[in-house]
Amino acid sequence: MSRMDAFLKKNKAIKENAFFPASQDFCDEKGDPLLWEIRAVPTTEDKRLRKSCTTEVPVTGKPGVFREKTDVDAYTAKLMAASVVFPDLYDAELQDSYGVKTPEALLEEMLDATGEHHGLLMFIQQHSGLDISMSDKIKEAKN
């Protein structure tokens, strides 16, 4: 195999879904926390999510000049909802049981303890590779 063959799509590793006990509030019959299934959001989908949360705002003191501003809370909520495979946050019955109409609002209601919500976010970021800086990746590659 040539060096370039290794980069062909057929040789690319598939990122498997991961499982995480997001909350102590949802347990099986033995009392063990239920595992939530989490997927890594592809780059193209992540860009779409980020763009949907980005607006142009005027630059103070510079008429006609604008800059992009991303609503980080909205982006994070959308990223988390897009990452959760199970439970199905798009399920109407599940949404209705919490009195909400969006996956983002459902996730916030289900994980109403700040620590649980933050814990899931950290797990999603780690699983998607968003917790590693480019300088960390360069250092790792050098070693």
C-alpha positions as CSV (number, residue, x, y, z in Angstrom):
1,M,0.0,0.0,0.0
2,S,1.4,3.4,-0.9
3,R,1.5,6.2,1.6
4,M,-1.4,7.9,-0.1
5,D,-3.5,4.7,-0.2
6,A,-3.7,4.9,3.6
7,F,-5.7,8.1,3.3
8,L,-8.4,6.6,1.0
9,K,-11.9,6.7,2.4
10,K,-12.1,2.9,2.5
11,N,-9.2,3.0,5.0
12,K,-10.6,5.6,7.3
13,A,-11.5,4.3,10.7
14,I,-15.2,4.6,11.7
15,K,-15.9,6.5,14.9
16,E,-18.0,4.2,17.0
17,N,-20.8,5.5,19.2
18,A,-20.0,5.8,22.9
19,F,-22.1,5.2,26.0
20,F,-22.3,7.4,29.1
21,P,-24.3,7.4,32.3
22,A,-25.6,11.0,32.0
23,S,-27.8,10.9,35.0
24,Q,-28.4,9.1,38.3
25,D,-32.1,9.9,37.9
26,F,-32.7,7.3,35.2
27,C,-31.9,3.8,36.4
28,D,-32.6,0.2,35.4
29,E,-34.3,-2.4,37.6
30,K,-31.0,-3.0,39.5
31,G,-30.6,0.6,40.3
32,D,-27.7,1.2,37.8
33,P,-27.8,4.4,35.8
34,L,-29.0,4.0,32.2
35,L,-26.4,4.5,29.6
36,W,-27.0,7.2,27.0
37,E,-25.7,6.5,23.4
38,I,-23.6,9.4,22.1
39,R,-22.3,9.9,18.5
40,A,-19.5,12.1,17.2
41,V,-21.1,14.9,15.1
42,P,-19.4,15.2,11.7
43,T,-17.6,18.4,10.8
44,T,-20.2,19.4,8.1
45,E,-23.0,19.0,10.6
46,D,-21.1,20.9,13.3
47,K,-20.5,23.8,10.8
48,R,-24.2,23.9,10.1
49,L,-25.1,23.9,13.8
50,R,-22.6,26.7,14.5
51,K,-23.8,28.8,11.5
52,S,-27.4,28.5,12.7
53,C,-26.3,30.1,16.0
54,T,-24.2,32.9,14.4
55,T,-25.4,36.4,13.5
56,E,-23.8,39.5,12.3
57,V,-23.7,42.4,14.7
58,P,-22.6,46.0,14.1
59,V,-19.2,47.0,15.3
60,T,-19.5,50.0,17.7
61,G,-18.2,53.2,16.2
62,K,-17.8,51.8,12.7
63,P,-21.0,52.4,10.6
64,G,-21.7,49.7,8.1
65,V,-19.1,47.3,9.6
66,F,-20.3,44.0,11.1
67,R,-18.7,41.0,12.8
68,E,-19.9,37.5,13.5
69,K,-21.2,36.6,16.9
70,T,-22.0,33.1,17.9
71,D,-24.6,32.4,20.6
72,V,-22.4,29.8,22.4
73,D,-25.3,28.6,24.7
74,A,-27.5,27.9,21.7
75,Y,-24.7,26.2,19.8
76,T,-23.8,24.0,22.7
77,A,-27.4,23.0,23.2
78,K,-27.8,22.1,19.5
79,L,-24.5,20.2,19.5
80,M,-25.5,18.2,22.6
81,A,-29.0,17.4,21.1
82,A,-27.4,16.3,17.8
83,S,-24.9,14.0,19.6
84,V,-27.5,12.1,21.7
85,V,-28.6,9.0,19.8
86,F,-30.5,7.4,22.7
87,P,-32.7,8.4,24.4
88,D,-34.4,9.8,21.3
89,L,-34.7,13.5,22.0
90,Y,-37.0,13.9,19.0
91,D,-39.6,11.5,20.4
92,A,-42.9,13.4,20.7
93,E,-44.1,11.4,23.6
94,L,-40.9,12.0,25.6
95,Q,-41.0,15.7,24.8
96,D,-44.7,15.9,25.8
97,S,-44.0,14.2,29.1
98,Y,-41.6,17.1,30.0
99,G,-43.9,19.8,28.4
100,V,-41.3,20.8,25.8
101,K,-41.2,20.9,22.0
102,T,-37.5,20.8,21.0
103,P,-34.7,18.3,21.6
104,E,-32.6,21.0,23.2
105,A,-35.3,22.0,25.7
106,L,-35.9,18.3,26.5
107,L,-32.2,17.7,27.2
108,E,-32.2,20.6,29.6
109,E,-35.3,19.3,31.4
110,M,-34.0,15.8,31.6
111,L,-30.6,16.8,32.9
112,D,-31.8,19.6,35.2
113,A,-28.8,19.2,37.6
114,T,-26.1,21.5,36.3
115,G,-23.4,18.9,37.0
116,E,-25.1,16.2,35.0
117,H,-25.7,18.6,32.0
118,H,-22.1,19.8,32.2
119,G,-20.8,16.2,32.5
120,L,-22.6,15.2,29.4
121,L,-21.3,18.2,27.5
122,M,-17.7,17.3,28.6
123,F,-18.2,13.7,27.5
124,I,-19.6,14.8,24.1
125,Q,-16.7,17.2,23.5
126,Q,-14.2,14.5,24.4
127,H,-15.8,11.9,22.2
128,S,-15.9,14.4,19.3
129,G,-12.3,15.4,19.8
130,L,-13.3,19.0,20.8
131,D,-11.3,18.9,24.0
132,I,-7.9,18.6,22.4
133,S,-6.2,21.7,21.2
134,M,-4.1,21.8,17.9
135,S,-0.9,22.4,19.9
136,D,-1.7,19.2,21.9
137,K,-2.2,17.3,18.7
138,I,1.2,18.6,17.4
139,K,3.0,17.6,20.6
140,E,1.5,14.1,20.4
141,A,2.5,13.7,16.8
142,K,6.1,14.7,17.6
143,N,6.4,12.1,20.3
